[in-house]
Amino acid sequence: MSFIYFINGLVCVFFALLMALVAILFPDTGATFGMSAVLVGMVGGGVSLSTWSDFLDINRLHTFLLTSSVWVTAAIAGAVPLWLWGLTPVDAVFEAMSGITTTGSTVMSGLDETPRGVILWRALLQAVGGVGFIVTGIAMLPLLQVGGMQLFRTESSDKGEKELRNAASFASATLRIYLGLMALCAFVYLVGGMNTFDAITHAMTTLSTGGYSGYDASFGHFTSPFLQWACTIFMLLGALPFAWYLRIVLRGVIRSEQVAAMVRSLAVVISVLTVWLVLDEGMAPFEAATAVAFNVVSVVTTTGYATTDYTLWGPVAAVAFFLLTAVGGCTGSTAGGAKAMRWLLFARALKAKMQTIRAPHAVTAIRYEGARVDEDVMKGVIVFMMFYGLTFGGFTVVLDFMGLDFETSASGALTALANVGPGVGPIIGPAGNFATMSDPVKLVLSFAMYLGRLEMITVYVLLTPLFWREIGDLRRS
């Protein structure tokens, strides 16, 4: 158990260093971030120093605790400067949880006049959360066998070659690709006319598929079609598997079933909605394609940027965007949602079941990336999809009982669970935010963001009495 406290302490120290950096870069908020750095750093340093040991007793149960606890620690640490700057404790936790889980929902308004130190801090939370989830998705969740994630470990492994010999080198290579894409994104934004600060902060929140912007109009503040198409491309790049990039660099292997499925699906949805806007709204084809491509990719990749209130495009578009909220990006990316790989396998499982009903004696094998999918993996995928639906329904009911209308309840539950950001409707749609929600609602939504980022089952395991009995047995042994 000391290892878990030690790592959480290091997380606080890391965030304290980031706060100190913001304090140095922006003196107008230097006192707020400097005091936060001291408070968080002292707590984190004290915990780490007091729990240092050889860490020889780490097992799978401890990994569940570690994976779940570091995100809570990061959110609380990230909330400290926001609280000292002026947000209420609940609003600060909501904003920080939304940032670190790369959800992008916000309770803040007047962003155009908000100090740049605070804007940078929100971007840093999402940048850290994005790379943190890549590591969690590649290293932790497959080990814990969450929702069929062990299949992704097989997909991203190098069965015959050993270019990356350990987890540390794999994480290092992934981080280099992440930072390289972020730097390229910032450069393109600069070329497109953004100032340096906007280019850097928006690159952070684009590649992390987080969606925090420094403006109330979100990315719609930038009316340049070049910038909007550039953002569309980089949002998509952030939602593709980072292990896939490594396979391309190291082995020249481009083929990926979930990438192909996601790109094809996006192309179909964008084409259909573009035609809809041209015919129903009388929009010019290029203008319609730009608006649709940007906002569809933003929702599917769970980035949450918006250039317009797409719920005003009519009921067809509103329903389409609500359904797209649940899709998500690819496994092993910064994106949230149920993930393209799971939807693909779920569809194949349904197809196989229908074939079995039609021909009971036929042998129907579900295959992925050319290999037969193990039955345990498929069970994990199906159980995850079941939990996803039940959790969404549960949060919708809870929010409805808390006084929200059904549209806001359902949309709020889904956008928080999928880590998308804006929902649909007049309150939390792309033209609104979560500021008017009550504190209990914000806490419920914060928990939903946390569950969605950790793929739910990781947290649900911690809520079972059997888990804690086993932890107790380990501590006594």
C-alpha positions in Angstrom: 0.0 0.0 0.0 2.9 2.4 0.6 3.7 2.3 -3.1 0.2 3.8 -3.8 0.7 6.7 -1.4 4.2 7.2 -2.7 3.0 7.6 -6.4 0.1 9.8 -5.4 2.6 12.0 -3.5 4.8 12.2 -6.6 1.7 13.2 -8.7 1.2 16.2 -6.3 4.9 17.1 -6.6 4.6 17.1 -10.3 1.6 19.3 -10.3 3.3 21.6 -7.9 6.1 22.0 -10.4 3.7 22.9 -13.1 2.0 25.5 -10.8 5.4 27.0 -10.1 6.0 27.2 -13.9 2.7 29.1 -14.4 3.6 31.4 -11.5 6.9 32.3 -13.1 5.4 32.8 -16.6 2.5 34.9 -15.6 3.2 37.2 -12.6 -0.4 38.6 -12.5 -1.5 35.2 -11.1 1.9 34.4 -9.6 0.7 34.7 -6.0 -2.2 32.2 -6.6 -0.1 29.6 -8.4 2.9 30.2 -6.2 0.9 29.5 -3.0 -0.8 26.5 -4.7 2.6 25.1 -5.6 3.8 25.4 -2.0 0.7 23.8 -0.5 0.4 20.9 -3.0 4.2 20.4 -3.1 4.5 20.2 0.7 1.6 17.7 0.9 2.9 15.6 -2.0 6.5 15.7 -0.8 5.6 14.8 2.7 3.5 11.8 1.6 6.2 10.5 -0.7 9.0 10.8 1.8 7.0 9.2 4.5 6.0 6.2 2.4 9.3 5.4 0.6 10.1 1.7 0.6 11.4 -1.1 -1.6 7.9 -1.8 -3.0 8.3 -5.5 -3.4 4.7 -6.4 -2.6 2.9 -4.8 -5.5 0.2 -7.0 -7.2 -2.8 -6.7 -9.4 -5.1 -5.5 -6.6 -2.7 -2.6 -5.8 -2.8 -1.7 -9.5 -6.5 -1.2 -9.4 -6.1 1.1 -6.4 -3.2 3.0 -8.1 -5.0 3.5 -11.4 -8.1 4.8 -9.7 -6.5 6.9 -7.1 -4.1 9.0 -9.2 -6.9 10.5 -11.2 -8.6 11.7 -8.0 -5.3 13.1 -6.6 -4.6 14.9 -9.9 -8.1 16.4 -10.0 -7.9 17.6 -6.4 -4.4 19.0 -6.9 -5.4 20.7 -10.1 -8.4 22.3 -8.4 -6.3 24.1 -5.7 -5.1 27.1 -7.9 -8.6 27.4 -9.4 -10.1 27.6 -5.9 -7.5 30.1 -4.7 -8.1 32.1 -7.8 -11.8 32.5 -7.1 -13.9 29.5 -8.0 -15.9 27.8 -5.3 -14.5 24.5 -4.1 -17.1 22.5 -6.1 -16.6 24.5 -9.2 -12.9 24.1 -8.9 -13.1 20.4 -8.5 -15.6 20.2 -11.5 -13.3 22.3 -13.7 -10.2 20.3 -12.7 -11.8 16.9 -13.1 -13.2 18.0 -16.5 -9.6 19.1 -17.4 -7.7 16.1 -16.2 -10.2 13.7 -17.8 -10.0 15.7 -21.0 -13.8 16.1 -20.9 -13.9 19.9 -21.6 -17.1 20.7 -19.8 -16.8 24.0 -18.0 -18.4 26.2 -15.4 -16.4 29.2 -16.4 -17.6 32.1 -18.5 -15.9 35.4 -19.5 -12.9 33.4 -20.7 -11.9 36.1 -23.1 -10.9 38.3 -20.1 -9.7 35.5 -17.8 -6.0 35.8 -16.8 -3.7 33.9 -19.2 -2.2 32.0 -16.3 -5.6 30.4 -15.5 -6.1 29.6 -19.3 -2.7 28.0 -19.4 -3.4 25.9 -16.3 -6.6 24.5 -17.8 -4.7 23.6 -21.0 -1.9 22.0 -19.0 -4.5 19.9 -17.1 -5.8 18.5 -20.4 -2.3 18.0 -21.9 -1.3 16.0 -18.8 -4.6 14.1 -18.7 -4.3 13.2 -22.4 -0.9 11.6 -22.1 -1.8 10.1 -18.8 -4.7 8.2 -20.3 -2.6 6.9 -23.2 -0.3 5.4 -20.6 -3.3 4.1 -18.6 -4.9 2.6 -21.7 -1.7 1.0 -23.0 -0.1 -0.2 -19.7 -2.8 -0.5 -17.0 -6.2 -1.4 -18.4 -5.0 -4.3 -20.5 -3.2 -5.7 -17.4 -6.5 -5.3 -15.5 -8.4 -6.9 -18.3 -10.9 -4.1 -18.4 -13.6 -4.3 -21.1 -11.5 -6.4 -23.6 -8.5 -4.1 -23.4 -6.2 -7.1 -23.3 -7.0 -7.4 -27.0 -5.4 -4.0 -27.5 -2.3 -5.1 -25.8 -2.1 -7.9 -28.4 -2.8 -5.5 -31.2 -0.2 -3.0 -30.2 2.5 -5.6 -29.3 5.3 -6.6 -31.6 4.9 -10.4 -31.7 8.2 -11.2 -33.4 10.2 -8.0 -33.0 11.6 -6.3 -30.0 12.1 -2.6 -31.0 10.7 -1.5 -27.7 12.0 -3.8 -25.0 10.2 -2.5 -21.9 7.3 -0.4 -20.8 9.6 2.6 -20.0 10.9 2.8 -23.6 7.4 2.3 -25.0 6.1 5.2 -22.8 9.0 7.3 -23.8 8.4 6.8 -27.5 4.7 7.4 -27.1 5.4 10.7 -25.2 7.7 11.8 -28.0 5.1 11.2 -30.6 2.5 13.0 -28.4 4.7 16.1 -27.9 5.8 16.0 -31.5 2.2 16.1 -32.8 1.4 18.9 -30.3 4.4 21.0 -31.5 3.4 20.4 -35.1 -0.2 21.5 -34.3 1.0 24.6 -32.6 3.2 25.5 -35.6 0.3 25.0 -38.0 -1.9 27.2 -35.8 0.8 29.9 -35.8 0.9 29.7 -39.6 -2.9 30.0 -39.7 -2.8 33.3 -37.8 -3.1 32.5 -34.1 -0.8 34.3 -31.6 1.8 32.2 -29.8 -0.2 31.8 -26.6 -3.3 30.7 -28.4 -1.4 28.4 -30.6 0.3 26.6 -27.7 -2.7 26.3 -25.4 -5.1 25.2 -28.2 -2.5 22.7 -29.5 -2.5 21.2 -25.9 -6.3 20.9 -25.8 -6.5 19.7 -29.4 -4.1 16.7 -29.3 -5.4 15.8 -25.8 -8.9 15.8 -27.3 -9.8 18.0 -24.3 -11.5 21.0 -25.9 -10.8 23.7 -23.4 -10.5 27.1 -25.2 -9.5 30.5 -24.0 -12.6 32.0 -25.4 -16.3 31.7 -24.6 -17.0 31.1 -28.3 -14.7 28.0 -28.1 -12.9 27.4 -31.4 -15.6 29.4 -33.1 -13.6 32.5 -32.0 -11.3 31.6 -35.0 -13.3 32.2 -38.1 -10.5 31.0 -40.5 -11.5 27.9 -42.5 -7.8 27.0 -42.6 -7.6 26.9 -38.8 -10.9 25.0 -38.5 -9.7 22.3 -41.0 -6.3 22.1 -39.3 -8.0 21.6 -36.0 -10.3 18.9 -37.5 -7.2 17.0 -38.7 -5.3 17.3 -35.4 -8.4 16.3 -33.3 -8.6 13.2 -35.4 -4.9 12.5 -35.0 -5.3 12.7 -31.2 -8.1 10.2 -31.3 -6.1 7.6 -33.2 -4.1 4.9 -31.4 -0.6 6.1 -30.5 0.7 2.5 -30.7 -0.4 2.6 -34.3 1.9 5.6 -34.9 4.7 3.5 -33.4 3.9 0.6 -35.7 4.1 2.9 -38.7 7.4 4.5 -37.6 9.1 1.2 -36.6 7.7 -1.3 -39.0 5.8 0.7 -41.7 2.5 -1.1 -40.9 -0.4 1.1 -41.7 -3.3 -1.3 -41.5 -5.5 -1.0 -38.4 -9.1 -2.2 -38.4 -10.3 0.3 -35.8 -8.7 3.2 -37.5 -10.2 2.2 -40.8 -13.7 1.7 -39.2 -13.5 5.1 -37.5 -12.4 7.0 -40.6 -15.1 5.3 -42.8 -17.8 6.0 -40.2 -16.8 9.7 -40.0 -16.7 10.1 -43.8 -20.3 8.7 -44.0 -21.7 10.8 -41.2 -20.0 14.0 -42.4 -21.2 13.4 -46.0 -24.8 12.8 -45.0 -25.0 15.8 -42.6 -23.3 18.1 -45.2 -25.9 17.2 -47.8 -28.6 17.7 -45.2 -27.3 21.3 -44.4 -27.0 22.1 -48.1 -30.5 20.9 -48.9 -32.4 21.9 -45.7 -30.5 25.0 -44.6 -29.4 26.3 -48.0 -25.8 26.5 -46.8 -22.9 26.7 -49.4 -21.3 23.3 -49.8 -17.8 24.3 -48.6 -19.2 26.2 -45.6 -21.4 23.2 -44.7 -18.6 20.7 -45.1 -16.3 22.8 -42.9 -18.9 23.2 -40.1 -20.0 19.6 -40.2 -16.5 18.1 -40.4 -15.3 20.2 -37.5 -18.2 19.6 -35.2 -18.7 15.9 -36.0 -15.0 15.1 -35.5 -15.0 17.2 -32.3 -17.8 15.2 -30.8 -16.7 11.7 -32.0 -13.1 12.3 -30.8 -14.6 13.6 -27.6 -12.7 16.9 -27.9 -15.7 19.1 -27.4 -14.7 22.2 -29.4 -17.5 23.9 -31.2 -17.7 26.5 -33.9 -21.5 26.9 -33.9 -24.6 25.7 -32.1 -25.1 22.6 -34.2 -28.3 21.8 -32.2 -30.0 24.6 -34.3 -29.5 22.7 -37.5 -32.7 20.8 -36.9 -33.9 17.7 -35.1 -32.0 15.3 -37.4 -28.7 17.0 -36.6 -29.5 17.2 -32.9 -30.3 13.5 -32.7 -27.2 12.6 -34.7 -24.9 14.6 -32.4 -26.5 13.0 -29.3 -25.8 9.5 -30.7 -22.3 10.5 -31.8 -21.5 11.5 -28.3 -21.4 7.8 -27.3 -19.0 6.7 -30.0 -15.6 7.9 -28.9 -12.2 7.6 -30.5 -9.8 4.7 -30.9 -8.5 2.5 -28.1 -5.0 3.6 -27.0 -5.6 7.3 -27.9 -6.4 10.4 -25.8 -10.1 10.2 -26.7 -12.9 9.0 -24.4 -16.2 7.2 -25.3 -16.8 3.5 -25.7 -14.1 3.3 -28.3 -14.1 2.3 -32.0 -12.6 -1.2 -31.3 -15.4 -2.1 -28.9 -18.1 -0.9 -31.3 -16.5 -2.9 -34.1 -16.3 -6.1 -32.0 -19.8 -5.6 -30.6 -21.2 -5.3 -34.1 -19.4 -8.4 -35.2 -20.7 -10.3 -32.1 -24.3 -9.3 -33.1 -23.7 -10.4 -36.6 -22.3 -13.7 -35.4 -25.3 -14.2 -33.2 -27.7 -13.6 -36.0 -25.8 -16.1 -38.2 -26.0 -18.7 -35.4 -29.8 -18.2 -35.1 -30.2 -18.6 -38.8 -27.8 -21.6 -39.0 -27.4 -23.2 -35.5 -24.7 -25.6 -36.6 -22.5 -23.1 -38.4 -19.2 -22.2 -36.8 -18.9 -18.4 -36.5 -15.6 -17.0 -35.3 -15.1 -13.4 -34.5 -11.9 -12.1 -35.9 -9.9 -8.9 -35.3 -6.7 -7.8 -37.1 -6.7 -11.2 -38.8 -6.8 -13.3 -35.6 -9.6 -15.0 -33.8 -10.8 -13.1 -30.8 -10.6 -15.1 -27.5 -14.0 -15.8 -25.9 -12.9 -14.1 -22.6 -12.0 -10.9 -24.5 -15.4 -10.9 -26.2 -17.1 -11.4 -22.9 -15.1 -8.4 -21.6 -16.3 -6.2 -24.5 -19.9 -7.2 -24.1 -19.8 -6.7 -20.3 -18.3 -3.3 -20.8 -21.0 -2.2 -23.3 -23.6 -3.5 -20.9 -22.1 -1.5 -18.0 -21.8 1.5 -20.3 -25.5 1.5 -21.1 -26.6 0.8 -17.5 -24.3 3.5 -16.1 -25.6 6.0 -18.6 -29.2 5.1 -17.7 -28.4 5.3 -14.0 -26.8 8.8 -14.2 -29.7 10.0 -16.4 -32.2 8.9 -13.7 -30.2 10.4 -10.9 -29.9 13.8 -12.7 -33.6 13.7 -13.5 -34.4 13.1 -9.9 -32.2 16.1 -9.0 -34.5 18.4 -11.0 -33.0 18.5 -14.5 -35.2 18.1 -17.5 -34.9 14.8 -19.4 -33.0 16.3 -22.3 -30.4 17.9 -20.1 -30.2 14.8 -17.8 -29.6 12.4 -20.6 -27.2 14.6 -22.5 -25.3 15.6 -19.4 -24.9 12.0 -18.3 -23.7 10.9 -21.7 -21.3 13.8 -22.3 -19.8 13.3 -18.9 -19.5 9.6 -19.2 -18.0 9.8 -22.7 -15.7 12.7 -21.7 -17.0 14.8 -24.6 -17.7 18.2 -23.0 -20.8 20.0 -24.4 -24.1 18.2 -24.6 -27.3 19.1 -26.4 -30.1 21.5 -25.5 -30.2 25.1 -24.5 -28.5 24.7 -21.1 -25.4 22.6 -21.7 -25.3 22.6 -25.4 -22.4 24.0 -27.5 -23.6 27.5 -26.8 -24.0 27.0 -23.0 -22.0 25.6 -20.1 -22.5 24.0 -16.7 -22.4 27.1 -14.5 -26.1 27.0 -13.7 -26.0 23.5 -12.4 -26.4 23.0 -8.7 -23.4 21.8 -6.6 -24.8 18.3 -6.1 -25.3 18.0 -9.9 -21.8 19.2 -10.6 -20.4 16.6 -8.1 -22.4 13.8 -9.8 -21.2 14.9 -13.2 -17.6 15.0 -11.9 -17.9 11.4 -10.7 -19.4 10.5 -14.1 -16.4 12.0 -15.9 -14.1 10.1 -13.6 -15.9 6.8 -14.2 -15.8 7.4 -18.0 -12.1 8.2 -18.1 -11.2 5.0 -16.2 -13.6 2.9 -18.3 -16.0 2.3 -15.3 -15.1 -1.2 -14.4 -11.8 -0.2 -12.9 -13.7 1.9 -10.4 -16.6 -0.5 -10.0 -14.2 -3.2 -8.8 -13.2 -0.9 -5.9 -16.8 -0.6 -4.8 -17.2 -4.3 -4.1 -16.7 -5.7 -0.6 -14.7 -8.6 -1.9 -12.0 -6.4 -3.2 -11.4 -4.8 0.2 -11.5 -8.1 1.9 -8.7 -9.3 -0.4 -6.8 -6.1 0.3 -7.2 -6.7 4.0 -5.9 -10.3 3.6 -2.9 -9.0 1.8 -2.1 -6.4 4.5 -2.4 -9.1 7.2 -0.2 -11.6 5.3 
